[in-house]
Structure formats: structure tokens, C-alpha cells
Amino acid sequence: MKIFEANKVCKKIDGRMIIHEVTISISQGEKIAITGKNGSGKSSLLKLIGGIFTETEGQVKRPKVNIGYVPEHFPENIRFKTLDYLMLVGRMSSNLDEGILKRIEKYAELFAITEFLTTPLKNCSKGTKQKAGIIQALLNNPDLLLLDEPLTGLDDTAKIELLSQLNSLQKDKTIIFTTHEPLLIERLADRVLTIESGRIVSDSTIVKKEKVRIIKAKIPNRGIVAEIPFIRYKFLGGDSVEIIVSVKESDEILSMLLKRGCSILELAEKGE
């Protein structure tokens, strides 16, 4: 299913063209990073995809889907307490109150803002406001999640937690985000759009490197290694061996080694 299609689409605001003849097709389940310099049109393209901006010229096909949107800059003067704001947003996106509070409390704990739930948002730090913005977008279980520089203002722990949450979403969820951060592209994106002066100048697919684990072990005898499937290995001299195995098979291989009397000396992970 196509989440968004544009054919030679332009967007003009106050007489200035901010999007120039964009032609693009986005399928359900894609994870797309939009990159470019400040002022290049990243946020404008994101808003066009989400229907926040309507096209001035060209054709757009945008089926009705549930959208979650996180702006780069959270509104500054919201007087609601954080919990009240999130409850209001949750109720607006759902006909039932059941479960909203529990979901808010779960996300608040994950993003370490539980202590700020009773604090007015206008008095919260930029990082806490950013976390609240992300939580409100996740609350309604969106089919299409739009994130404008989502790591801005987050500490390292919150960045890791956000990546974990995004990667845990169902595979059919479409995530589109603007970013300057290589971390977000590396950990999440399978496609990267580069935009300059309102034009898409590059549209590339990322081929994910398979992650492998490297196990260094001390073995009773070399014959043990030959009996273990799904591995590549080399002997390091004496009674030591280096084994390369896929991440998904590594736990089983470690168990086999231990059961055969081997000692694990080192365990590391890398991309092939």
C-alpha cells in the first residue's frame, strides 16, 4: 500500500517557492530519513507528506491513515500540566479513556519524565517538552509517524530509549523523520532523501549490514568447533578460537560452547 504519492508537486508560501517539483512514492512500512542543510526544505517536505501543508501545484495522493506528528519546536506556552496535556491529546485521538493513563505512565517511565507529569509544560526543560511531544505522537498508535529532528534536546539515555521504541513498532508502521544525526539514520532508516533548496537531489536505499557477533573462546580441543553449525572460525593458537556467528544464532552457539566445556574470553558485535 502507498502511504503517499506526489507528482511534480510545488508548495509556495508568501510568494516564495519552498518545495520544487517533488515526485516521490512512499510505501507502507518504510523508514525514511530526510536530510539536508538548515533551510533546505526538510521540515516543509515532512509537512507536505503529512498533509499539514497542501500542494500549490502538482498532484498528491494521500490515503486516510492515522498520523502522529512531532514538531521540532514544542509550543512554549502550554499551561496544562504534562499529564493533563497528554490525557487531552490521548482522548482526542481515541474514543475510549480506557488504557490512556496506563500508556502515558508507561512512556513517562521509559523517557524518565514521571516526576514532571504534575509540572506545567511551560515550566519544563526543552528536553522534557521534546519527550512529551514524542509521547503524544506515540499515544494514538499511528500508522504514519512524522518526526522533525526528534533527537533535539534529548539526553543520551532518552535518545537510546526513543530508538528502542521506534524499532519496536510494528513493521507495517511508516516512520519519516528529518535529522542531522547519523545515529538515527544508521539505527532506523532504510531509505534516505536528501533535499536542497526545496528539491529532492538524492533518493537512496540503505542496505542494512547484517550484524554478527565475534566470540573468542578457550576450547578443550579443536574438534569441538567443527561440530558446531552456522559459524565461521579461525584458531588463534594454542587452545583459543575466534568464532563469527549471526546475532540471531549467537545465544544458541554460546550455550553449545559452554555445555562442551569451553570458556568465553570475549564477546563483541559488529556489522559485516
Steps between C-alpha positions, in 0.01 A plus 500: 500500500617852416502741794581804286549582133597834348543594135680827419372658818587859594419699812506878516469707818486882496608502138808285564529149359614271784439166325596459133354229274526213747416159359507219752324179603502368858383150590354375826768383743787709365737676742616817323754762607481848345836674509635833383639830621303742716241676287515239224133406535516188720222605737287630213522165320405321823195724540404445137512122549286527813242731344589792728596683180281466191658515157495817291565312176521137396314189611497329839346169605476462876273220628333554836725355771557567869787755525722591794706818465784636714607856411860609547397779738242417765251786571645715779197627691284194566360552850376143544690275731683231304259222601191711426637591158578138412159383625330766285695398190435132572125558531493703177656209310290225663133458580584310817678618815583141591872437493608858422632571848689171512662571163599849613650364821689233305654749257570751778700234683685395185595860420571585866248785535267348764603767752393773253147371434360749752716789374355758257656438159603863465725454803668183366841484334534473123590133534191421709276686255654302215430175683140607561466576129627155409269332751192682369583376148543140614181496712263463208691205348558678165524326163724786383739661748659832398793627707669835446853482649376264774833471685527876560519574871516135607773364723689186395278268707182644348648474149565130551153448646336680208691285251393191692135610493512579128666170415243312708206636300328257268674454165202641309536838674641771275751735664629813328738734677727796438840481661860615511593205721686206339389286796133519404570424134727207585266343757164561335492607134472268202475792256653848495368806317736796463343836430659824377314826441167319512597231249573132561852455366558146624278203583699199614423167660712385792612140487513391861816328604439172675610522859727223619656407831863412543562247773849431628510181703738257666425144386593155639576372148467620140255229403225673697487795259453281193183356654327838543277623210442852364847638581820620341812462708875522517738361757708760681771264617511265792154427633328823388258559213318797347146422384281724279127433518179688417338682789187287480703178535749629758311410819462139386870482402610643836288239677658221290850623580434516874342153503812364329726638770622810314575831673382827341789748494339786306171588328461788254245611238552669164350535154631281222 
